[in-house]
Amino acid sequence: MAEDVYPMTKDGQIKLEKELEDLKTNQRPHVIEQIKIARSYGDLSENSEYKSAKNEQALLENRINTVEHMLQFAQIVDDIKTASDEVSVGKTVTFKELPDEEPEEYQIVGAAEADPLAGKVSNDSPIARGLLGHKVGEKIDIEIPDGTMHVEILGVD
């Protein structure tokens, strides 16, 4: 059975490591303290503070497990192995939708570090999948949920 692989940039790995450290050293002790306080209120069967703290603990532990798993199976991308004008994970691509839309710029990153509002799109997104492997100057069709997007790649950094 093949294990999951999480492609990510070195910055993405560092960000996840910092998040994991915060989850374990700051957030986990805080939730444990909330549970202790809620227990002191008495009857746990009708104690909403206790139930809330236990739910928060479950969510926190789930996130810790997820981040640990992503880091364990992280594959740090090496964009040096691809041509300088070829779209790959870790690179920033500038493209425009044809015929005359304004240029858009996104960094293609692993799913673990995607943040569309910050201009970072997952390599699993339809647009990134369509752009990967193509080069500056190419005009390509990308299948998206709403149909087909016709784009020209203007630059890769």
N, C-alpha and C positions, 0 to 999 in steps of 0.2 A: 504494500500500500504506500503510495507516494505521499510524502509529507507536504504540508502547505509551504509555499515560498512567498515571502513578502519582499518584493523589490522596493528599495528605498534609497534615498540619498544619504550621505554621511550626516548631513544636517538633520534629516528625519530621524536617523538612529539616535543621535544625541538628544533630540527633543523627546523621544520616547523614553530614553534612559532617565532624563530629568523628571518626566511625568511619573515614572515608576518610583523613583526615589521620593517624590512628594507624596504619592499615594501611600507608600509604606511608612514614611517617617513622620508625616504631618496628619494626613487625613485618617489613616487607620487608628492611631491613638485617640484622635478627637472623637471618632464614632464609638470606640470602646468606652470612653469616658461618658458619652451620652447614654449608652446602655446602662452603665453603673448608676448614673443619676436616676434614670427612669425606673430601674429596679427598686430604688429606695422609696418610690411612691407607693409600693404595696402590690396588691392584687394584679398580676400580670395579664389575667384573662380579659380585663377591661381597661388596660393601661395603653392608651393610644400613643403616648410618648415612647413607650417601650417598643410597640409594634413599628412605629415610624423609624426608630433607631435601628431596629433589626433589619427592616427593609433597606435602609441606607447602607448598612453593613453588607448585605447581600449584593447590592449593586456595586459597591466598592470592591469587594472581593472578586466579583466577576470581571471588573475592569482590570484589576491587577493580573488576573489569570490571562486575560486577552493580551495585555501589553507584554507580559512575560513570554507568551507564545509567539507573538510577532517578532520580538527580539531574538528568541531562540532560532527562528527560521528566517531571519532577515538575510536578504541578499543585497549587499551594498552595490549599487550600480556604478560602473566605471565607464563614463561617457567618452573617455579617451580612446576606447576601443572602436568607436564608430567614426566615420568621416565627419569632419568639422561642420559640413553642411547637411548632415543627415539627422532627422528627428529621432531621438531616443530618450529613454527615461533619464531624468536629471537635467535635460536641456530645456531651454526656453525657446518656444517657437512663435513666430509672428506670421499670421496668415490673414487673408481676407476672403470673405464670401463673395463669389462672383455673381453678378457682373460688377457691382460698384459699391459694395459695403465698406465700412471703415475697417482698417486693420485691427485685429485682436491679438493679444499676446498672453500666452500661458506657459507656465513651467509644467512639464509632465513629470509627475512623481508617482511613487507607489501609493496604493490605496490607503495605507496607514497614515500618510501625511497629507492627503488631499485636503485642500481648503479653497474651494472655488472663489470665495469672496476675496481671498488674498492672491488670486491668479494661479493657484496650484490645482491642476486637474489630475485625477487618477488615471493611471495607465490602463485601467479597466473601463474607462468611460468610452462611449461610442466615438467621440471626436478624437480622443487620444489614440484609440486603436486604429482609426482611419489614417492618422498622421504618421504613426510610427513607421520608420523605415524609409520614408520618402525624403526627398531632398529639396533644397531651395530652388525655386523656379518651377517646380512641378505643379500641375493643375490636376486635382484629384476629386473624385466623388466619394463622399463619406455618408454611409447609411446611419441615419439617426432615427429616433422613434417617430418623428413627424414626417419622415420621407428621406430625400437625398439632399445633401448639402454639397454644393460645388465650390471648391476653395482653391486658392493659389497660395503656396508657401512662399513667404516673402523673406524670411530670415530665420536662422537657427543660431542660438548662442549657448 
